[in-house]
Amino acid sequence: MIYSIALILILGFLLSSLFTRLQLPGLLGLILTGIVLGPYGMDLMAPELLAISADIRKIALIVILVRAGLTMDLGDLKKIGRPAVLMTFLPATFEILAVILLAPKLLGISLLEAAILGTVLGAVSPAVVVPRMIMLIESGYGKAKGIPQMILAGASVDDVYVIVLFTSFMGMYTGSGFQAITLLSVPVSIALGLLGGLLVGLGLVFLFKTFHIRDTMKVMLVLSACFLLVTVEDSFAKFIPFSGLLGVMAVGATLLKRRPELAKHLNDKFSKIWSAAEIFLFVLVGSAVDITALGGAGFAAVALIFGALIFRMVAVFLAVSGTNLNTKERIFSAMAYTPKATVQAAIGSIPLAAGVEAGSVILSVAVLAIILTAPIGATFIDRTYKTFLTK
C-alpha cells in the first residue's frame, strides 16, 4: 500500500502539472494516473488500497464540502431563491427523461433499463464542480449575482435526488417494486442533513468559544464531526433518510455564519489539506473507471450522452429564467453543470453486478460519460470564467 501511495502522489503530481502546463485541467492528469495505475490498466495499486478506495474518496469529498460550507454565505443563497431550488432537481430530471426517450432507440434497451441508465448519468460531479465554484467565490467572479453559490448548492443536492431515483428504479428491476413514498425521502434527507449539520456546527461554535484550541486541532475536530455525520447516514440509511454530505456543508456554513473570522482561518487550513485530498480523489476515481467496458460504447453512446446534456442545459436555462443573468452567464451556468465523475464511478457498475441485462451497456456509457464530460466541463469553466462572468 505504501508503494501504491508513493506512485499515486508522484505520478499524479507529474501528470497534473503536465496537463496544467498544457493549459488543461490538472484533474485530467489525475484521472489518467488512476486509469494507468488501476486494476484496468497496469494494476499497480495494492488490493488493500482499492478495498478502501470508496472511503478515501468520501473523505476527500468531505474536505471539499467543508470548504464549500466555509465559503458559502447563506445570505447570498437566500437572495438567489427559486433558481437555486430548481437547480437541485430540474436539470437532473430533464437529463433522466432525455435518456428514457433516447436510449431505447439508440442502444436498444428497455424503458426501465433506460431509466436506470438515466439516473446513473443524471448526477453532476461535486468533485469537479465544487472546488471550481469555491475558487470563483474566493476570486469574486460571478459572486455578486450568486452564480457559483447557486451551482455549488445544486451540485451538492442533486446527487441525493438522483441516487434515490436510481435505488427506486433498481428496486423495480429486481422485483421489489417502485414505491412513490420513497420519493419523500429526498426532501426528508435534505432537511435532516441540514438540521444535523446545523446542530453539529452550533456545537462546534460553543466548543471553540468555551475552550482555547489551536486552529490545527479545530480542523481535526471539524473533520471528525463531519465523519460522524456521514457515518450516521450509512448506519441509519434503512431507517431514516439522512444526507451526511449536505450536513457537512451545513457545518461549514454554520461556522461561517457564527464565527466568520474563524471560518476564514479554517478555510485556509482546509485548502492545504485539499491539495493532497484532490490527488487521491481523482486518481481513485480514475482507478474505478473500467476502460475495458468502452468496447461496448460506440457513436450511439456518444450521441446519447450529448443529447441528454442538451436537455440538461435547457433545464438550467429554465431554472435561471426570470433572473438578472445575461446570456453569457446563463451559458456558463449550463456548461458548468455538466461534468460527470464521482457518482458515475461509484454506481456505474452496480446494475451489471445486480444482473441487469443491459448492465454492460450502462457501465460502458457511464465510463464514456466520465471520460468525455469531466474534461470538457472542467476545461470550459477554467477557460471561460473570466470572460463569461463579471468580478
Solvent accessible surface area in square Angstrom, and as a share of the most:
residue,aa,sasa,rsa
1,M,90,0.40
2,I,150,0.76
3,Y,142,0.54
4,S,3,0.02
5,I,55,0.28
6,A,41,0.32
7,L,41,0.21
8,I,0,0.00
9,L,65,0.32
10,I,107,0.54
11,L,51,0.25
12,G,0,0.00
13,F,126,0.52
14,L,99,0.49
15,L,32,0.16
16,S,25,0.16
17,S,40,0.26
18,L,91,0.45
19,F,36,0.15
20,T,83,0.48
21,R,211,0.77
22,L,106,0.53
23,Q,129,0.58
24,L,63,0.31
25,P,6,0.04
26,G,16,0.16
27,L,4,0.02
28,L,28,0.14
29,G,0,0.00
30,L,3,0.02
31,I,13,0.07
32,L,71,0.35
33,T,0,0.00
34,G,0,0.00
35,I,27,0.13
36,V,48,0.28
37,L,4,0.02
38,G,1,0.01
39,P,55,0.35
40,Y,90,0.34
41,G,37,0.36
42,M,123,0.55
43,D,88,0.46
44,L,64,0.32
45,M,7,0.03
46,A,17,0.13
47,P,101,0.64
48,E,101,0.45
49,L,2,0.01
50,L,50,0.25
51,A,83,0.64
52,I,72,0.37
53,S,7,0.04
54,A,65,0.50
55,D,88,0.45
56,I,34,0.17
57,R,32,0.12
58,K,67,0.28
59,I,79,0.40
60,A,2,0.02
61,L,19,0.10
62,I,3,0.02
63,V,2,0.01
64,I,0,0.00
65,L,3,0.01
66,V,0,0.00
67,R,20,0.07
68,A,0,0.00
69,G,0,0.00
70,L,5,0.03
71,T,19,0.11
72,M,11,0.05
73,D,67,0.35
74,L,67,0.33
75,G,28,0.27
76,D,28,0.15
77,L,39,0.19
78,K,166,0.70
79,K,170,0.72
80,I,25,0.13
81,G,30,0.29
82,R,119,0.43
83,P,8,0.05
84,A,10,0.08
85,V,94,0.54
86,L,39,0.19
87,M,0,0.00
88,T,23,0.13
89,F,77,0.32
90,L,32,0.16
91,P,0,0.00
92,A,0,0.00
93,T,36,0.21
94,F,52,0.22
95,E,3,0.01
96,I,8,0.04
97,L,91,0.45
98,A,0,0.00
99,V,0,0.00
100,I,39,0.20
101,L,112,0.56
102,L,52,0.26
103,A,0,0.00
104,P,35,0.22
105,K,177,0.75
106,L,71,0.35
107,L,42,0.21
108,G,65,0.63
109,I,17,0.09
110,S,56,0.36
111,L,117,0.58
112,L,49,0.24
113,E,13,0.06
114,A,0,0.00
115,A,5,0.04
116,I,0,0.00
117,L,0,0.00
118,G,0,0.00
119,T,0,0.00
120,V,0,0.00
121,L,3,0.01
122,G,0,0.00
123,A,0,0.00
124,V,0,0.00
125,S,0,0.00
126,P,5,0.03
127,A,0,0.00
128,V,0,0.00
129,V,0,0.00
130,V,0,0.00
131,P,19,0.12
132,R,27,0.10
133,M,0,0.00
134,I,1,0.00
135,M,64,0.28
136,L,0,0.00
137,I,9,0.04
138,E,95,0.43
139,S,37,0.24
140,G,20,0.19
141,Y,34,0.13
142,G,3,0.03
143,K,80,0.34
144,A,104,0.81
145,K,67,0.28
146,G,4,0.04
147,I,1,0.00
148,P,0,0.00
149,Q,1,0.00
150,M,5,0.02
151,I,0,0.00
152,L,0,0.00
153,A,13,0.10
154,G,0,0.00
155,A,0,0.00
156,S,11,0.07
157,V,16,0.09
158,D,1,0.00
159,D,16,0.08
160,V,25,0.15
161,Y,37,0.14
162,V,0,0.00
163,I,71,0.36
164,V,27,0.15
165,L,19,0.09
166,F,10,0.04
167,T,88,0.51
168,S,11,0.07
169,F,32,0.14
170,M,19,0.08
171,G,12,0.12
172,M,76,0.34
173,Y,69,0.26
174,T,85,0.50
175,G,65,0.62
176,S,86,0.56
177,G,36,0.35
178,F,77,0.32
179,Q,108,0.48
180,A,73,0.57
181,I,118,0.60
182,T,47,0.27
183,L,69,0.34
184,L,109,0.54
185,S,26,0.17
186,V,15,0.09
187,P,74,0.47
188,V,62,0.36
189,S,7,0.04
190,I,38,0.19
191,A,57,0.44
192,L,57,0.28
193,G,0,0.00
194,L,83,0.41
195,L,90,0.45
196,G,14,0.13
197,G,0,0.00
198,L,78,0.39
199,L,107,0.53
200,V,43,0.25
201,G,0,0.00
202,L,56,0.28
203,G,39,0.38
204,L,13,0.06
205,V,8,0.05
206,F,141,0.59
207,L,55,0.27
208,F,10,0.04
209,K,140,0.59
210,T,73,0.42
211,F,117,0.49
212,H,181,0.81
213,I,28,0.14
214,R,182,0.66
215,D,44,0.23
216,T,71,0.41
217,M,102,0.46
218,K,21,0.09
219,V,6,0.03
220,M,103,0.46
221,L,56,0.28
222,V,0,0.00
223,L,18,0.09
224,S,53,0.34
225,A,17,0.13
226,C,0,0.00
227,F,70,0.29
228,L,122,0.61
229,L,9,0.05
230,V,7,0.04
231,T,71,0.41
232,V,58,0.33
233,E,52,0.23
234,D,86,0.44
235,S,67,0.43
236,F,95,0.40
237,A,67,0.52
238,K,189,0.80
239,F,156,0.65
240,I,82,0.42
241,P,41,0.26
242,F,25,0.10
243,S,4,0.02
244,G,0,0.00
245,L,48,0.24
246,L,7,0.03
247,G,0,0.00
248,V,0,0.00
249,M,9,0.04
250,A,12,0.09
251,V,0,0.00
252,G,0,0.00
253,A,5,0.04
254,T,8,0.05
255,L,0,0.00
256,L,40,0.20
257,K,132,0.56
258,R,140,0.51
259,R,64,0.23
260,P,79,0.50
261,E,120,0.54
262,L,9,0.05
263,A,1,0.00
264,K,125,0.53
265,H,89,0.40
266,L,0,0.00
267,N,17,0.09
268,D,67,0.35
269,K,71,0.30
270,F,0,0.00
271,S,37,0.24
272,K,147,0.62
273,I,61,0.31
274,W,18,0.06
275,S,69,0.45
276,A,51,0.39
277,A,15,0.11
278,E,49,0.22
279,I,27,0.14
280,F,35,0.15
281,L,0,0.00
282,F,1,0.00
283,V,0,0.00
284,L,0,0.00
285,V,0,0.00
286,G,0,0.00
287,S,5,0.03
288,A,37,0.29
289,V,2,0.01
290,D,20,0.10
291,I,60,0.31
292,T,97,0.57
293,A,16,0.13
294,L,52,0.26
295,G,77,0.74
296,G,60,0.57
297,A,25,0.19
298,G,41,0.39
299,F,173,0.72
300,A,32,0.24
301,A,2,0.01
302,V,47,0.27
303,A,35,0.27
304,L,0,0.00
305,I,3,0.02
306,F,75,0.31
307,G,16,0.15
308,A,0,0.00
309,L,13,0.06
310,I,107,0.54
311,F,77,0.32
312,R,0,0.00
313,M,44,0.20
314,V,74,0.43
315,A,0,0.00
316,V,0,0.00
317,F,73,0.30
318,L,87,0.43
319,A,0,0.00
320,V,1,0.00
321,S,45,0.29
322,G,79,0.76
323,T,39,0.23
324,N,109,0.56
325,L,14,0.07
326,N,74,0.38
327,T,93,0.54
328,K,98,0.42
329,E,1,0.01
330,R,54,0.20
331,I,61,0.31
332,F,0,0.00
333,S,0,0.00
334,A,0,0.00
335,M,36,0.16
336,A,0,0.00
337,Y,0,0.00
338,T,5,0.03
339,P,0,0.00
340,K,2,0.01
341,A,0,0.00
342,T,9,0.05
343,V,13,0.07
344,Q,2,0.01
345,A,17,0.13
346,A,57,0.44
347,I,15,0.07
348,G,1,0.01
349,S,53,0.34
350,I,73,0.37
351,P,0,0.00
352,L,83,0.41
353,A,94,0.73
354,A,51,0.40
355,G,56,0.54
356,V,5,0.03
357,E,153,0.69
358,A,7,0.05
359,G,0,0.00
360,S,62,0.40
361,V,41,0.23
362,I,0,0.00
363,L,17,0.09
364,S,3,0.02
365,V,1,0.01
366,A,1,0.00
367,V,4,0.02
368,L,23,0.11
369,A,1,0.00
370,I,3,0.01
371,I,60,0.31
372,L,42,0.21
373,T,2,0.01
374,A,0,0.00
375,P,29,0.18
376,I,74,0.38
377,G,0,0.00
378,A,0,0.00
379,T,30,0.17
380,F,37,0.15
381,I,0,0.00
382,D,51,0.27
383,R,132,0.48
384,T,21,0.12
385,Y,29,0.11
386,K,132,0.56
387,T,88,0.51
388,F,42,0.18
389,L,6,0.03
390,T,89,0.52
391,K,167,0.71
